[in-house]
C-alpha cells in the first residue's frame, strides 16, 4: 500500500501555499487561540504571585472607558480589513489591465508584507473581541493595555500598508520584482558558468522509443519537473527517459508526455506522471523564460496605441537587459542529464541562447520599431551585452542589431530621425549624446550617391 505523498502533489501544495492570500491570516487565528490559552493562565499566576496587579496598573481606565477603547480597536481593524481587501481587488484589476494579468499570481498574491499585515489586523481584532466579550465579568487592565498597544500598532501598520502598496504598484517596482524572481530561477536552473556549446552524442536516444506514456487527467501547463526523481527511476531501470514537452508547455490529454528507451519501458506510468506538476498557467519557479515573457508583455502593453507609454517599456527593457546578461553568463543546461556514473538517463529540452535573445528583442522591436526611445534602448542593450558577454554569445546579438537597423530604415523617413534612432542610449531618449554607429554613416553615403 502506497503511503508516501507523490512528489507532484507535495510540490503543488507548497506552491499553492506560497501563492494563497488566506493562509497567513488563517494561522493568525490559530496563533490567537494559542496565545489566549497561554497568556490568561500566565496573567492569573502573575497576579496571584504578586508580580502585577491587573486591576489597578497600566492605563487605569474605567469600565466605560475600556469599552470605548475596545470598540474603537475593533472598528478600526474591521475598517482596515475592508479597505485592504477592497483596495487589493481594485489594484489587481488596474495592474492586470495596465501591465499584464500574469503579474497577479507571480507578484501580487505572493507578497508577504500584504499577507502578514492582513494577518495582524485579524489577530488584533480577535484579541479585542475576546477582551470586549469578557469586559462585564472580568475587567483586566493588563488585557486592556495589550489591546490598546496592538490597536496603536495596527494604525501604524495601516499607514505603512498604504505607502507600501502605492510604491509596489509603480511600474519600476513591478518590473524589478519580476526580474528578482527571474534571477532566482536562472540561478537555480543554470548554476554553472557559460562555456562554448558542445555536441552531446545521444547514441541510445537515436533508437525508437520502447514505449510512449501519454498525459492523463486534465490538460494544463507543465510548471515543474522532478529531474532527480526521474534520473533515479531511469537508473534503477537501466534505461532512458525523454520528456516530450518542456517546462511551460501546454499539454493536452493523450498527448505524449514521456518517451521511454531501453529498460525505462518497464517503469510504471503512474510513477512517471507523479514526477511532473501541471497547472492552469505558467509559473516562475522552474520556468526561466517566464520572467522574460511577463516583462516583454508589460513592454508590449505599454507600447500599445491605447496606452502609448514607451518609458514604461524602457523600464521593462532595463530588467530584460539585466536578466539576459545573467543568462548569457551561464551555461544553459544540456538536454542530456546523466547519473552519477555519467550514463545518459533523462532528456529534457530547455531554452537555448537563441530562444532568450529572440524573446527579449523580437516582439518589442516589432511593436516599438517606430519609437526612437525603444530603438535607442534596444541598441544600447545589444551593444552593452556584446561588450560584457563571451564572444560565442555575440552572433545572435549582431543579428538583432542588423534587424534593428532595417526597422529604423523602414519606420523613419527623415535622415535626421534615422541618425537619432541609431544612437545607443541606456535611457532610451535623454541620455548624453554619443557618436552613432557606422550604420548612419553608410546611410549618409548612400544618400549622397557614394559607394
N, C-alpha and C positions, 0 to 999 in steps of 0.2 A: 504493500500500500504506500502510495506517494504521500509524504508528509511535508516535504520542503516546498516553500512557495517558489514558483518559477521565477527566473530572473526577469522576464519581461514584465510580470505583474509587480514585482518589487520596484523596478525602475519606474514604471508608470505611476505607482502610488507615490513614490518620492517626488517625482516631477509634479504631480497634482498638488501635493502639499506645498511645494515651493511657489506655485502659481495661484494659490487659493487665498482670497482675502479674509475668509471667515475663520481660518484655522487658528491664528494667533488670538483673536478675540475669544474664541472658544476656550482656549487654555487660560485666558484671563478669568473666565468664570470659574474654572477648576481651581485656579490659584486663590480666588476669593474664598471658595469653600474650605480650602486647606487652611488659610490664614485665620478665618473665623474660628475654626475648630481648635487652632493652636493658640491664638492671641488671647481669647477670652479666658481660658483657664490660667494663662500666664498672668493676665491682669489681676484676676482674683487672687492668685497666690502672692503677687507683689503687694496687694492691698492687705492681705492677711498678715504678711510678714512685716508690714510697717514701712516698706520702702517708698510707697506712694500713697497719697490719699486721693483716689479718683473722684471724690465728691466735692473737693474744695480747691484743688490746684489747677494749674494751666489757665484756661480762659475765664473761669469763674462766671459763666453765663447762667442766667436764669433758665427755667424750663421753656418759657415762651421765647426767649432769645435764641436758645438752642434750636427750637423748632423752625425759626426763621432762617437760621444758618443752614440747617439740613435741607429745608425746602429749596433754598437758593442753589445749593450744590447739586441737588437732584435735577432741578430745572436747567441749570447751566449745562450739565453733561448730556441731558437729553437733547438740548438745542444743538450742542456741539456735534453729536452723532448725526442728527438730521441734516445739519448743514454740511458735514463732511461727506456723507454718502450722496446727498443731492449734488454737491459740487463735483464729486468724483464722477458721477454719471454724466454731468454736463462736460467735464474735462475729457472724458473718454470719447464722447461724441465729437467734440470740437477737434481733439487731437487726431482721431481717426479720419475725420474729413479733411483736416488741414494738412496732415502729414501722410499717414498710411494706416489702415486698420491693423496692420501687423505689429504695431508698437503696443497695442493693448495687452496682449499676452506676454510679449517679450520685455516690456518696460513697466507699464503702469501697475498691473496686477502683482508684480513681483517686488514692488517697492516696500522695503521693510519699515522705513520711518512712518509711512501711512498706516501700515498694518499694526505696528506697535502703539502708535498714538491712539487709534481707534480702540485697541485693547485696553489702554489706560483709561479712556473715558468710560468704558463699560465697567471696569474694575471699580473705579471711584463711585460710579452711580450705584452699584450693588452694595458697596460698603455703606454709603449714605442711606440707602433704603433700609438696610438692616438696623442701623442706629435709630433711624426715624420710627420704625415699627416698634422698637423696644423703649421708646422715649418715655412712655407713661409708666411702665413697670420698672425700668432701670435707667435712671438718669446718671450717666457717667461722663465726667468732664474730660477724662482721657480720651474716650471714644470721640467726643465732640472735637477735641483738639486735632486728632488724627484726620478726621473727615475735613476739617477746615483747611489743614495743610494740603491734603490731597486736592481739594477744590481749588485752592490758590494755584497749585501746580498745573491743574487742568486748564485754567485760564491762560497761563503762560504757554503751555503746550499748544493750545488752540491758536494763539497768535503766531507761534512758531510754524504751525502747520500751514497757515495761510501764506506766510512768507515762503516756506519751502515749496508748496505747490506752485506758487507763481513762478519761482525760479526753475522748478523741474520741467514745466511745460514750455519753457523757452526753446526755440529750435536748437540753439547751441547745446543746451543741456540734454535734449533728446538724442541728438546725433552722437554726443560724447558718451552717453550711457551705452548706446548700441555698439560703439567702437570698443568700449571696455569689455563688453561681453564677447565681441568678436575676437579680441586679443586673447582672452582666456581660452576660447575654443581652439584657436590656431596654436596656442602654446601647448595645449593638451594633445591635439591631433598630430601636430608636426613638431615634435620636440627637438629634432636633430637639425644641425646647421646645413645649409644648402651645399650641394655638390653637383658636378656635371651629371646629367641623367645618363643612366646606363640601361642597356637592353637586358632584360631578365628572360632567360630561356625557360619556357614552361613546357618541358617535354611531356609530362604527364597530362598537362592541360590540353594538349593538342588532340587527344583522343576524344571520341564521342562520349558524352556522359552516360554512366551506367543507369542513372535514374534521375528524373526531374520531380522536384517537390513543388507543388503549386500553392498559392496563398489561399487560405480558407478563413472563414469568419466574416469580417466586414472590411470593405475597401478603405484604404487610408494611406497616409504618408508615412514612410519609414522615418522615425525620429531617433532611433538608437539601435546599435548592433553590439552584441556581446562577443567581441572578437576573441577574447581569452577563452570563453566557453566553447566557441566553435573550433578553435585550434585544439583544445583539449579533446573534443569529441572526434575530430579528424585524426588526431594522433592515436587515440585508443583504437580506432577502426582501421588505421594504417591506410588512409585514403585522402582525398582532396575534396574540399567543399568550395564551390564557387557561388557567390551571392549575385544573382542576376541583376537586380536593381542596385542603386546606390542610396546612401542616406539622403533623405529629402525627396526621393521619387515617390510619386503616387502609384500604388499597386492595387489593381482591381482583383476581385475574387477570381480564382482559377488561372491567374497569370503566373508564369514561372517565378519561383522565389529562390530555390536552390538547385544547382546542377551538381550532381554527386558523381565522383570519379573513384574508381578502384574500390577499396574496402569501405569507403564512406557510404556506398549504396546500402549498407546494412543498418545504418543509423535510423532510429525511429523518427517518423515525420513530426510527431508532437515534440520530441526533444529539440529538433531543429527550429521549429516555429517559436519555441519558447525563448530563443536567443535573439529575437527581433521584436522591437516595440513599434507599434503603429499608433498614429494619432490622427485627429481630424485636420491638423495643419502642421506645417513645419515648425520646428523649434530650434533654438540656437545651441543646445548642449553638445551635439556631435556633428553638427552641420556647419562646416567652416564657411560655406558660401552664403548662408542665410543672412548673416550680418551685412555682407555686401549687398544682398538682394534688398533688404529693408532700406539701407542707406540710399541705394540707387532709386528705389521707389519714392523716397522723400524728395530726392532731387528732381525726379520726373514730375511729381505733383507740383513742386514749386515752379517748374518751367512750363506748366500747362497754361494755355491762354486765359483760363478762368482765374488763376492766382497770379501768374506773372511775377514771381519773386526770385530772381536769379541769385540774390545774395544768400538766401537760404540754401539754394542749390550749391553755392560755393562752400558753405559751411559743411554740407554733406560730403563734398569732394575733399575737403580738408581731412575728414576722418577716413575716407576711402584711400587717400594718399598714405595715411598712417598705417592702415591695415595692409595695403598692397606691398608696402616696403617690408613689413614684417613677414608676409608670405614669401616674398622674394628672397629673404634671407634664410628661409627654412627649406629643408629637404622635404619635398612633397611626397609623402609616403608611397612606396611602391605598391602596385596592386597585389603583388605576391607577398604573402605573410607566411613565415616559416616557423617551425617549432624550435625548441632549444638545441636540436641536433642539426639544424639547417635544412630540414626537409620541408618542401612546399606543402602547406596544409590548407590555407584559405586564400581565395582570390576575391578581393573587394575593390571595386572601381572607386577611385577618389578623384576630385577635380585636379587638373594639372595647371601649370602656369598660364597656358593659353586661355583656359577657362576663366581664371581670375581676371586676366587682363581684359578679355572681351566683356565680361560682366561689369567691370569698372568703367570702361570707356564708351562702348558702342552705343548704348541706348541714350546716355547723357549727351553724347555728341549728336545723335540724330535729332533729339528734341531741343537741344540748346545750341545747335550749329549756327543759328542766326544771332546769337548773343555774343558780343565782344567779350563780355565778362567771363562767360563759360569757356570760350575758345582760349583765352589767355590763361585761365586757371588750369585747364587740361594740359596745355603745353608746359606750364611750369611743373606740373606733376610728372609728366613723362620725362622731361629733361632732368629733373632732380633725381628720379629713380635711376636713370641711366648713369648718373654720377655716383650713386651710393650703392648700387647693386652689382653683383658679379657680372662679367661680360656675357655669360651664357643666358642672361635674362634680358639682354638688350634687343634682340631681334624683334620680338613682339612689340616692344615699346616704340621702336623705329617705325614699324608698320602703322601704329596708331598715329604717330606724328605725320606720316605721309597722308593718311586718310583725313586727318585734321586740316592739313593744307588744302586738300582737294575740296573739302567742305567750305573752307574760307573763300576759295575762288568761286564757288557756286553761289554762296549766300551774300557776298558783299560786292556790290557793283563798283563802288568808288575805290580807287587805288589807295587813298589815304586810310579808308576803313580796313582794307586788307592788310596794310602795313601795321596798323594799330592792333588788329586781332592776332597778328603773328608774334607779338611781344609776350614773352613768358612773364606772368605776374602772379605771385602766390596769393594776392588779394583779389584777383580777378580783374578789377579795374580800380586804380587809385594808388597802387604801389609806386615806388620810384621807377622812373622810366629807364629802360635798359635798351641796349642795341638789339634790334630784331635779328632773327636767324638769317641764314643765307637765302631762304626761300623768297623773301620780298625783294632781295637784290636781283635774283634771277627774274622775278616778275617785272621789275622795272626795266631790265634789259629787253625783255620780250616786247614791252610796250614801245620801246624806242627802236625796235627793229634789229636789236643786237642778236648775236648767236645764242 
